[in-house]
Amino acid sequence: MPLGPLRQVAIVGVGITELSRTSERSGLDLAAEALRLALDDAGLGRDDVDGLFTNVGYPLAVDYDRMAEAFGLRIRAALQTWTHGRFVGPALQAAVQAVALGTAEVAACTAGVAFSGLGVVGGADDLEGLRQGGGSHGELPHYGMTAPGAGAAMALRRYCARYGKDPELISAVPMAFRRHARLNPNAQMTKPLEPEDYAAEPYVVEPLRRPDFALLSDGGGCLLVTTLEHARDLRQPAVVVSGMQGLHAGRDEFIFAPPGLGVFSQGDTRRAEANPVYRMAGLTGPGDVDSLQLYDAFSPNVVFVLERFAFTGEGEALDWLQDGRIELGGDLPTNTAGGLLSEAHLCGWGHLIEATRQLRGQAGPRQVPGCEVVQWATPFGDSLIFCKDR
């Protein structure tokens, strides 16, 4: 029997807990609060949820089956990826596909994370690294690359050498996101970060300094997705999921560098990429995007997303993002809640919640005027585009 027609999908509820560096609360407790807040936001009840999707589980968070059992959910479509923030987009995409196909009616996309209890991230003692015989974030301990940031630092160094750029220009990224976080009462980092402050911070892996690295956080986030038809009967304005494209992988892909930069890849020639996410969303291209939310585990991710999705040309993004261009009031307000660098590390869910708030007009002092299109993107090639319901 052929599949039936696809249904249009929308985000209808969001919830985010208090965010902190350390908490006495468990990942299960944080996930429960985030789900409750999202249900209240949408005007739905626990029994309405029949899909459960997450990108993290043990040891950072709670596995999907334990969540369903503890929350009293009756789930008929579930997915849990390998425990990594970079799978936040694919997890949400899987939920959208489930609702579009009718295998779920209301899908909860959620995680409660407790980095404070995790221990080592990266290096020989990181159990996640054993899955890949080296490092789950591109580490190669036998070459001395023992931390997740090593690959990001190497990629930025290679980029700057190739295009003749000053690595210190990357400071514009954490300074922009810190300014956004100072407008977010729930952000972890609200201390001012100006050029002199950035220059005084220590290197972690040169040329990246401490503000160039994602925070470690405890907190929870949740989004609820359902059909657009159902969404229009609920409490909040519907935020339409209008376009998607998947996570890339292969010999030319490295987690913290664009293809063809020559970092852990087979080729050394950059290439223009097709990004069908814009066509699917009915857009002409990145110029139609009002705000960009991206996975900023490290500051160079911003440079590589801008180029991968053709907001700028090859070798141009580091110069382009200077002078407030990615800040509120600039050409492309990016990570307007502060992102992983300054709001919190919720494995990407915070960015998606912020995208929803921007399109609802509920971002307060961080609101992008006239915001109608928000793109989520990663340097790994996956993306979603969200639009106001028209």
FENMO-V215585 format. One record per helix or strand. SS is the DSSP state (H for helix, E for strand). FROM is the first residue (numbers start at 0). LEN is the number of residues. Records with the same first field share a line. If there is no record, write none. Layout:
SS=FROM-LEN / FROM-LEN
This chain:
E=8-8 / 19-1 / 50-4 / 76-4 / 106-8 / 139-1 / 144-1 / 202-3 / 207-2 / 212-1 / 217-10 / 238-7 / 253-1 / 256-1 / 290-4 / 297-1 / 332-2 / 372-5 / 382-6
H=26-16 / 45-3 / 63-8 / 84-17 / 114-3 / 126-6 / 140-3 / 148-15 / 166-15 / 194-6 / 209-3 / 227-4 / 275-5 / 285-3 / 299-9 / 316-4 / 338-4 / 348-12 / 363-3
